Amino acid sequence: MVLIWYPKCSTCQKAKKFLDDHHCVYKLKDITIDIPTKEDLNKYISSSGKDIKKFFNTSGKKYREFNLKEKLLGLTEEEMINLLASDGMLIKRPILVLEDSVLVGFSEKEWSEMI
């Protein structure tokens, strides 16, 4: 199990606490230091069963600065992957990578069902 997080993010901190409280063994990856590659992102998106747009941190400063709400409408999936892989702060977090699935964002109910 791998928790991809941003240590200063309160939601990420809640997710880490949740895993710790449930005695889960996991590896931590700081999304600003160890930015997921295009290959990683393709795997995560495929394993999550979610649309690629769910992987964008829509409440983030950079999302707003780059006016991505409008720009994403005209981008191909490959262009979106390239954009996500260029800056970890554009990626929604936390991401929990499990053996056979990926969870994006923290939902205690969803995470409880999966771990």
N, C-alpha and C positions, 0 to 999 in steps of 0.2 A: 504494500500500500504506500502511495506517495501523496503527500499533501503539498500542493503548490500554492503558496500563499505570499502575502505581503505583510511582514511583521507589524507594521503600523496600522493595519486595517482592523477595525473592531470586529467585523464579521469573521475575518480570518482567525482572530484570537478566540472567538466563540467556537469556531469549528475545531481548532486545536484543543481547546479545553474539553469539548465534547469527545474527541478521540481519546484524550488522556483519561477522562472520567470512565470511558468504556474499556480501558486497558488495551487499546489497540497499539500494535507495533507498526510504525510507519517511518518513512524517510521524509524529511522536510526539504523543500526547495524554495528559495526566495525568488519570486517571479521577476524581480528587478535585476538579479544577478545571473540567474540561470533561466534565461528567457526560452520558452519552448520553441523548438525549431518548426519549420514548415511541416516536416515529417511527423513530429510529435503532435502538432495541432490537427493534422489530418486524421491521425489515429484517435485522438481525443474526441473529435467531432463525430467520427464514425461510431465509436464505442458509446458515446453518450446518447445517440439517437435524437439529438437536438439539432435544430437549424443553426448554421454557422453564426447567424446574427446574435444568438444567445450567448456567444463567447465574447461579445464586446462589452466592456465596462461602460455602460451607457450613463452611469452617474459620475464618471471620472472627469477630471479637469481637461485632460487631453482630448477626450471624446468631444467635449464641447468646444475646445479651442480649434480643433480641426473641422468643426461642423460636420461630423460624421453621420449624423442623423440624415442629412440630405445627401451626402456623398456616397453613402453605402448603396443607395438606390441604383446608382449607375455602375457599380463595380461587379466584376465577375467573382465567382467563389475563389478563384486563384488569386486575384488581386486582394481580396479580403484576407486570405491566409497570409499573403506577403505583408500586409499592413499589420496584422496581429503579431507576426514573427519579428517585426521591426522594433517593437516597444512593449515590454511586459505590462506597462501601466494601461495599455489599451485592452488588456484581457480581463474578463470577469473572473473574479476570484472569490473564494478559494476553489481550486479544482482538486478533487480527490480521485486519484487514479487507482482503480481496483484491478484485480486480475482479469476480469471479463467485462468491466464497464467503467464509465467515467461519470462523475457527478460534478456539475458546475454550479457554483453558488452554494450557499449553505441553507439547507432546510433540515431541521432536526428530525422531522418525520421521515423524509426521504432517506436521510443518512442512516437512521435507525433501521429502516427496512433493508438497507444494502449491506450494513456491516454485520 
